Amino acid sequence: MRIFITIFSLLALIIVSLSFSVSKSYSLKRVFEDSLEKDRMKYMNEVLASIKGKEKMQADSVFKNCR
């Protein structure tokens, strides 16, 4: 009977610890969510559209230095 109680207790501890780690990793994912991804994709697509057809040209003839 003691073995059964020990095994059951260990399984219960494992299940509780796994459920805690899953919920903790989910909340961390929400904290580190990328809030600027949509803006980056928008501007990246604009740049890609502006250089379309100029892939073989030299970079200094396609892009200008804004400094």
HELIX and SHEET records of a PDB file:
HELIX    1   1 ARG A    2  VAL A   31  1                                  30    
HELIX    2   2 GLU A   37  SER A   50  1                                  14    
HELIX    3   3 ALA A   59  VAL A   62  1                                   4    
END                                                                             
